[in-house]
Amino acid sequence: MKTIVIKDNTEGFEIDIKRFHIHGSYEIDCPHCKTKIVDNYKEDYIFYPIIGRNFSRFVTCGYCDKEYEIKVKLTSISIELEVDDTNINELNYE
């Protein structure tokens, strides 16, 4: 298997989709009441994602009902190709 790395150092690389679903979450402490707030990306997708540029996530504390804006940034996307002599198939259109 060969690993191929594709790099694009363009600032603000746009992903041409409206909704970007990823699996994962993070927790923060509510600044007001110190209860854990979970921002779950699987349940709440990212709108019009741009790699390398800050965007806002809005989270609400389920205990005290305070809402917060959090700046986040998608820093990269990686692609891994499994390339060897056994899995490259020639297409024949005859």
CORGI-V255200 format. One record per backbone hydrogen bond with DSSP energy under -0.5 kcal/mol. NH is the residue of the N-H (numbers start at 1). CO is the residue of the C=O. Records with the same first field share a line. If there is no record, write none. Layout:
# CORGI-V255200
NH: CO  CO
This chain:
# CORGI-V255200
2: 83
4: 2
6: 4
7: 5
12: 51
13: 10  51
15: 49
16: 14
17: 15
20: 46
21: 19
22: 20  41
24: 22
26: 39
28: 37
30: 35
34: 30
37: 28
39: 26  37
40: 38
41: 24  39
42: 24
44: 40
45: 43
46: 20
48: 18
51: 13
52: 74
53: 50
55: 72
57: 70
59: 57  68
61: 66
65: 61
68: 59
70: 57
72: 55
74: 50  53
75: 73
83: 2  81
84: 82
87: 84
89: 87
90: 88
93: 91
